[in-house]
Every structure is written in structure tokens, then in C-alpha cells.
Amino acid sequence: EVQLVESGGGLVKPGGSLRLSCAASGFTFSNAWMSWVRQAPGKGLEWVGRIKSKTDGGTTDYAAPVKGRFTISRDDSKNTLYLQMNSLKTEDTAVYYCTTDKTKGLVVVAVFDYWGQGTLVTVSS
Amino acid sequence: QSALTQPPSASGSPGQSVTISCTGTSSDVGGYNYVSWYQQHPGKAPKLMIYEVSKRPSGVPDRFSGSKSGNTASLTVSGLQAEDEADYYCSSYAGSNNFRNVVFGGGTKLTVL
């Protein structure tokens, strides 16, 4: 059974930093592309960014609102995905979900087939 | 403002069919057959219901179907059941040459009357 468990959320002041983790199990994590998707309170879903598997280059893509501030990384030895968030803004307040990012060979198909339960990040002074 | 446009609400009685639309542009929905639909119950994580316009993941009832025409994708739920009451979000791949990459709709709240 695929399991994704996020942790690391909490309250942080504007301009601060936070690192989220996502522990994965039930599938071959090293082969998986992974994404982060967030949801502001009472709002819709927003894609944050993606990291490909190391065998597929290990490259990252980011949404415009977080480019240059957020960094996605992975530790395949620990089956763990990370989201380092710097220079946080109030508009980054959201539940952050870790997801698997289904692939079709090397083609991005933007399909998020498994989701964690999410971790809440609140940016407020 | 979301990149893809969905109606804020939809409703139907048990046993009826309801269709939710998702309108984008030729740069996303119309340009790729990579439209997905997600179901989200209150307080829960989203669940993949449809991918690549019309494919169903294992375990999703065949009451759920997807289609696309031009820049508009649609999700149809047939034989509505009480447990179908949830928020539904569409998404589309939007290319890799800008920072849009993946776009979502604003969500549609489906009410089973």
C-alpha cells in the first residue's frame, strides 16, 4: 500500500524558513517522480513543483510564485522528499501535500496519483 | 483567479447524472490530452478520479467518466450517490516553457440533493 506522510508544518513569521518532509513507502521511491501541491485555506489546489527521479535526471520544475524561494530535493536512501521554503510570505499559508507524479516514459503528464494527508504551514506575524 | 474555469457548484438527485465543465485555453486543456480530475471530501486529501482526459485509475467506479472538446474538458458522474458529494478539481499540463507547467481549476462543489 502506497503511503505518503508529510511533516514539518507549523507557524512561521514572514521572511522565515521552513522545511517539509514526506516519508514514502509501499512503492519504489527512487524510481518515482514526486510533486508538492498546496491548498490555501478554503481555496483550490495549486501545483508547487516537481522533482524527477535521479535516473531521469533528478531535475526540478517550479511554479512561478515559488521559483527562487522554494527548493525540492530527495533522499532516496531514506525514501524521503523535502520542500525547503525560504523567504516565506503570508500568501504561502496553505496545506502542503506530497504527491506521486505519474510519468509516461520521460513525458510529463501531470497526474498526481497518490497523495499524503498534508501538513499545514501558516505564515503570520 | 484559477487558470482553468469551473462552475462553483453543481447538483443532482440520487441516480441522476451531472456534468462538470473545465475550460482552459489552447495552451493547456486544448493543447494536451493530459487533463485530470480529483475528488476531495472535506478535510481529506484529493483523490485521482480521471487522468489523460478519460482514463480511470483502478478502483474508481465506472460511473465517473471524462471527455474533452477543444479547450473544455468535462467530468460526468452518472447514477449519483450520496458519497459523490464532494469538491471536484480539474487540472491540465500546460507545457514546460514557462512556469505554469500544471494548472488547476478553482473547484466545483457537487451537492447530491
Boltz contact constraints between the chains, C-beta under 6 A:
constraints:
  - contact:
      token1: [A, 44]
      token2: [B, 2]
      max_distance: 6.0
  - contact:
      token1: [A, 44]
      token2: [B, 104]
      max_distance: 6.0
  - contact:
      token1: [A, 44]
      token2: [B, 106]
      max_distance: 6.0
  - contact:
      token1: [A, 44]
      token2: [B, 107]
      max_distance: 6.0
  - contact:
      token1: [A, 45]
      token2: [B, 89]
      max_distance: 6.0
  - contact:
      token1: [A, 45]
      token2: [B, 104]
      max_distance: 6.0
  - contact:
      token1: [A, 47]
      token2: [B, 102]
      max_distance: 6.0
  - contact:
      token1: [A, 61]
      token2: [B, 101]
      max_distance: 6.0
  - contact:
      token1: [A, 63]
      token2: [B, 99]
      max_distance: 6.0
  - contact:
      token1: [A, 64]
      token2: [B, 99]
      max_distance: 6.0
  - contact:
      token1: [A, 67]
      token2: [B, 99]
      max_distance: 6.0
  - contact:
      token1: [A, 109]
      token2: [B, 34]
      max_distance: 6.0
  - contact:
      token1: [A, 110]
      token2: [B, 34]
      max_distance: 6.0
  - contact:
      token1: [A, 110]
      token2: [B, 93]
      max_distance: 6.0
  - contact:
      token1: [A, 110]
      token2: [B, 102]
      max_distance: 6.0
  - contact:
      token1: [A, 111]
      token2: [B, 36]
      max_distance: 6.0
  - contact:
      token1: [A, 111]
      token2: [B, 51]
      max_distance: 6.0
  - contact:
      token1: [A, 113]
      token2: [B, 48]
      max_distance: 6.0
  - contact:
      token1: [A, 115]
      token2: [B, 45]
      max_distance: 6.0
  - contact:
      token1: [A, 115]
      token2: [B, 46]
      max_distance: 6.0
  - contact:
      token1: [A, 117]
      token2: [B, 45]
      max_distance: 6.0
  - contact:
      token1: [A, 118]
      token2: [B, 45]
      max_distance: 6.0
